[in-house]
């Protein structure tokens, strides 16, 4: 089957060694933001190495439907003809964001101040994810946003004139912070967000690159309204959330050695690397450099025995998307790994705490499911396999258990895998190139 086609059931089997060099797709978070800010800027923005997964392509389609010319040339470069902060127009139809919570939440901020009517919807999974966390602060700014079931999509947004806000976030969330900062662009005066923990800062970095007035003082970030955003040339770094899968696989399969060039190592995103290093992983950041305001490096990974740890609370926001595959590492480490304070995992594309607990237990791993985390007792000798695991239609759950299959004596079958296309459409090709058997 063609890689671009959505495959619903996949299986993986024991690998003898992973070896080689491969480039992972562009960062999903940065890809979304490059399209959004390119559309709101003046002039032509070029985006290289954009992630062409379904989530990002939904953002591309949404802005095209709002009158922005976005063209992909033969070299794979996306050229965006920016329309400025007040140049968007009302879409002719509902904007379907598919499975992308990032797109829906960030677009809510963009659209809150636009002088037209918009309906945002998504697939069954996205319609169950909480949107009140963005509706609340945007409403305090004067936004008119209506939802069903006390804060779930579809969202109806009637754009209105906004007022600045100084918002204290109850929970660290880059998506909520970004929605407020994007709304602030079209709002007179300065708007501020105070974070309880350090969340990913791609929006702030990219706003600065586009010419916005952005200030950070401790845990508070402020954006001044009505900047003159100028078109940029952007090269999207490799996505560390995608790199996590071959990286963890190489750590777990004895004799493995891989190189992942050009991966984004923004310090707000490297929580997984720090956690794995605490467990005894051998990971080197080679040739560190900066591109477009984002730090990148070539990640060299060599297999190593791991041991269980207690996950520090401060690292949770910086590794939140990588916890499914981190749990696979914990399942094959010596001793117990204890994760708590991560209730956010229950409201991702699936209830990731429950999904990981069920899947690991089916593989014979001793797991205690907590309200806000997991306790996992590792089996460093390997897992039995020979089971079918449900991904709960969650791309990260699916890829995590396919990685687990590389250390199982019998193949592991994972169902409902089609959503891998949303974030890592070349997952199978890249893993196969390194020596994994996933089909």
ZICOR-V875298 format. One record per residue. N is the residue number from 1. RES is the residue in one letter. PSI is psi as a letter, one per 40 degrees, with the letter a starting at -180 (* if undefined). NEAR is the number of other C-alpha atoms within 8 Angstrom. Layout:
[[N:RES:PSI:NEAR] [N:RES:PSI:NEAR]]
This chain:
[[1:X:h:4] [2:X:h:4] [3:X:d:9] [4:X:e:7] [5:X:i:6] [6:X:h:10] [7:X:h:8] [8:X:d:8] [9:X:h:10] [10:X:i:12] [11:X:i:12] [12:X:i:15] [13:X:i:15] [14:X:h:13] [15:X:i:11] [16:X:d:7] [17:X:h:11] [18:X:h:15] [19:X:i:10] [20:X:a:9] [21:X:h:9] [22:X:i:10] [23:X:h:8] [24:X:i:11] [25:X:i:12] [26:X:i:13] [27:X:h:16] [28:X:d:10] [29:X:d:8] [30:X:d:11] [31:X:d:13] [32:X:d:12] [33:X:d:11] [34:X:d:11] [35:X:d:11] [36:X:d:10] [37:X:d:10] [38:X:d:15] [39:X:d:14] [40:X:e:13] [41:X:i:15] [42:X:h:14] [43:X:a:9] [44:X:h:11] [45:X:h:13] [46:X:h:11] [47:X:h:13] [48:X:i:10] [49:X:f:11] [50:X:h:13] [51:X:h:11] [52:X:f:7] [53:X:i:11] [54:X:d:10] [55:X:d:13] [56:X:d:15] [57:X:d:9] [58:X:d:13] [59:X:d:13] [60:X:d:10] [61:X:d:8] [62:X:d:11] [63:X:d:11] [64:X:d:10] [65:X:e:10] [66:X:f:10] [67:X:e:9] [68:X:h:13] [69:X:h:8] [70:X:h:10] [71:X:h:7] [72:X:h:9] [73:X:i:8] [74:X:d:5] [75:X:e:5] [76:X:e:8] [77:X:h:12] [78:X:h:12] [79:X:h:12] [80:X:h:14] [81:X:g:13] [82:X:i:15] [83:X:e:13] [84:X:i:11] [85:X:d:10] [86:X:f:7] [87:X:e:7] [88:X:i:11] [89:X:i:7] [90:X:h:8] [91:X:i:10] [92:X:e:5] [93:X:i:5] [94:X:i:9] [95:X:h:11] [96:X:h:10] [97:X:e:16] [98:X:b:11] [99:X:e:11] [100:X:h:12] [101:X:d:9] [102:X:d:9] [103:X:d:13] [104:X:d:11] [105:X:d:13] [106:X:d:13] [107:X:d:9] [108:X:d:11] [109:X:d:15] [110:X:d:11] [111:X:e:11] [112:X:d:16] [113:X:e:14] [114:X:h:11] [115:X:f:7] [116:X:i:8] [117:X:h:9] [118:X:i:12] [119:X:h:11] [120:X:h:13] [121:X:a:15] [122:X:a:14] [123:X:a:10] [124:X:d:6] [125:X:d:10] [126:X:d:14] [127:X:e:11] [128:X:e:8] [129:X:i:12] [130:X:h:8] [131:X:e:10] [132:X:d:9] [133:X:d:8] [134:X:d:12] [135:X:d:10] [136:X:d:8] [137:X:d:10] [138:X:d:14] [139:X:d:10] [140:X:d:8] [141:X:e:10] [142:X:e:10] [143:X:i:15] [144:X:g:10] [145:X:h:11] [146:X:i:7] [147:X:i:11] [148:X:i:9] [149:X:f:5] [150:X:f:6] [151:X:f:10] [152:X:i:14] [153:X:i:14] [154:X:i:11] [155:X:h:12] [156:X:h:11] [157:X:h:14] [158:X:h:13] [159:X:i:13] [160:X:i:11] [161:X:h:8] [162:X:i:12] [163:X:i:9] [164:X:i:11] [165:X:i:9] [166:X:g:8] [167:X:h:8] [168:X:h:8] [169:X:h:10] [170:X:d:6] [171:X:i:7] [172:X:h:11] [173:X:h:8] [174:X:d:9] [175:X:d:9] [176:X:d:11] [177:X:d:10] [178:X:d:11] [179:X:d:16] [180:X:d:14] [181:X:d:14] [182:X:d:11] [183:X:d:14] [184:X:d:14] [185:X:d:12] [186:X:f:11] [187:X:h:14] [188:X:h:11] [189:X:a:8] [190:X:h:12] [191:X:i:14] [192:X:i:12] [193:X:h:14] [194:X:h:11] [195:X:i:13] [196:X:d:10] [197:X:i:9] [198:X:h:10] [199:X:i:11] [200:X:i:10] [201:X:f:8] [202:X:d:10] [203:X:d:9] [204:X:d:8] [205:X:d:10] [206:X:d:12] [207:X:d:12] [208:X:d:10] [209:X:d:10] [210:X:e:12] [211:X:e:10] [212:X:i:12] [213:X:h:9] [214:X:h:11] [215:X:h:7] [216:X:h:8] [217:X:h:6] [218:X:b:5] [219:X:e:10] [220:X:h:10] [221:X:h:12] [222:X:h:12] [223:X:h:14] [224:X:i:14] [225:X:i:12] [226:X:f:9] [227:X:i:9] [228:X:g:8] [229:X:h:11] [230:X:h:9] [231:X:i:12] [232:X:i:10] [233:X:h:7] [234:X:h:10] [235:X:h:10] [236:X:h:12] [237:X:i:13] [238:X:i:15] [239:X:h:13] [240:X:d:12] [241:X:d:9] [242:X:d:13] [243:X:d:12] [244:X:d:11] [245:X:d:12] [246:X:d:10] [247:X:d:10] [248:X:d:12] [249:X:d:12] [250:X:d:17] [251:X:d:15] [252:X:d:12] [253:X:h:14] [254:X:i:10] [255:X:e:9] [256:X:i:12] [257:X:h:12] [258:X:i:14] [259:X:h:11] [260:X:g:13] [261:X:i:11] [262:X:f:11] [263:X:h:15] [264:X:h:13] [265:X:f:11] [266:X:h:10] [267:X:e:8] [268:X:e:10] [269:X:e:11] [270:X:e:12] [271:X:d:13] [272:X:d:13] [273:X:d:8] [274:X:d:8] [275:X:d:10] [276:X:d:11] [277:X:d:10] [278:X:d:8] [279:X:e:10] [280:X:e:10] [281:X:i:13] [282:X:h:10] [283:X:h:10] [284:X:h:8] [285:X:h:9] [286:X:i:8] [287:X:f:6] [288:X:h:9] [289:X:i:7] [290:X:h:8] [291:X:h:9] [292:X:f:8] [293:X:e:8] [294:X:h:12] [295:X:h:11] [296:X:i:14] [297:X:i:14] [298:X:h:14] [299:X:h:13] [300:X:h:12] [301:X:h:13] [302:X:i:13] [303:X:i:14] [304:X:i:10] [305:X:h:11] [306:X:i:14] [307:X:i:11] [308:X:i:14] [309:X:i:9] [310:X:h:7] [311:X:h:11] [312:X:h:6] [313:X:d:7] [314:X:d:7] [315:X:e:10] [316:X:d:12] [317:X:d:12] [318:X:e:15] [319:X:e:12] [320:X:d:10] [321:X:e:6] [322:X:e:11] [323:X:d:9] [324:X:d:12] [325:X:d:16] [326:X:d:11] [327:X:d:10] [328:X:d:12] [329:X:d:11] [330:X:d:15] [331:X:e:13] [332:X:e:14] [333:X:i:15] [334:X:h:12] [335:X:a:9] [336:X:h:13] [337:X:h:13] [338:X:h:12] [339:X:h:11] [340:X:i:11] [341:X:e:8] [342:X:f:10] [343:X:d:10] [344:X:d:8] [345:X:e:11] [346:X:e:11] [347:X:f:11] [348:X:a:9] [349:X:d:11] [350:X:i:11] [351:X:g:10] [352:X:d:13] [353:X:d:12] [354:X:d:9] [355:X:d:13] [356:X:d:11] [357:X:d:12] [358:X:d:8] [359:X:d:11] [360:X:d:12] [361:X:d:10] [362:X:d:9] [363:X:e:10] [364:X:e:8] [365:X:h:13] [366:X:h:9] [367:X:h:11] [368:X:h:8] [369:X:h:10] [370:X:i:8] [371:X:d:5] [372:X:f:13] [373:X:a:13] [374:X:i:13] [375:X:h:12] [376:X:h:14] [377:X:h:15] [378:X:i:15] [379:X:g:12] [380:X:e:10] [381:X:e:5] [382:X:i:9] [383:X:i:12] [384:X:d:9] [385:X:a:11] [386:X:f:10] [387:X:i:9] [388:X:h:8] [389:X:h:11] [390:X:h:11] [391:X:e:13] [392:X:f:8] [393:X:f:12] [394:X:h:13] [395:X:d:14] [396:X:d:10] [397:X:d:14] [398:X:d:16] [399:X:d:11] [400:X:d:12] [401:X:d:14] [402:X:d:15] [403:X:d:15] [404:X:d:11] [405:X:d:15] [406:X:e:14] [407:X:f:13] [408:X:i:15] [409:X:d:11] [410:X:i:10] [411:X:i:13] [412:X:h:17] [413:X:h:13] [414:X:h:15] [415:X:i:12] [416:X:f:13] [417:X:e:16] [418:X:d:11] [419:X:e:11] [420:X:d:15] [421:X:d:12] [422:X:d:12] [423:X:d:13] [424:X:g:10] [425:X:e:12] [426:X:f:9] [427:X:d:8] [428:X:d:10] [429:X:d:8] [430:X:d:10] [431:X:d:12] [432:X:d:10] [433:X:d:9] [434:X:e:12] [435:X:e:10] [436:X:i:14] [437:X:g:11] [438:X:h:11] [439:X:*:6]]
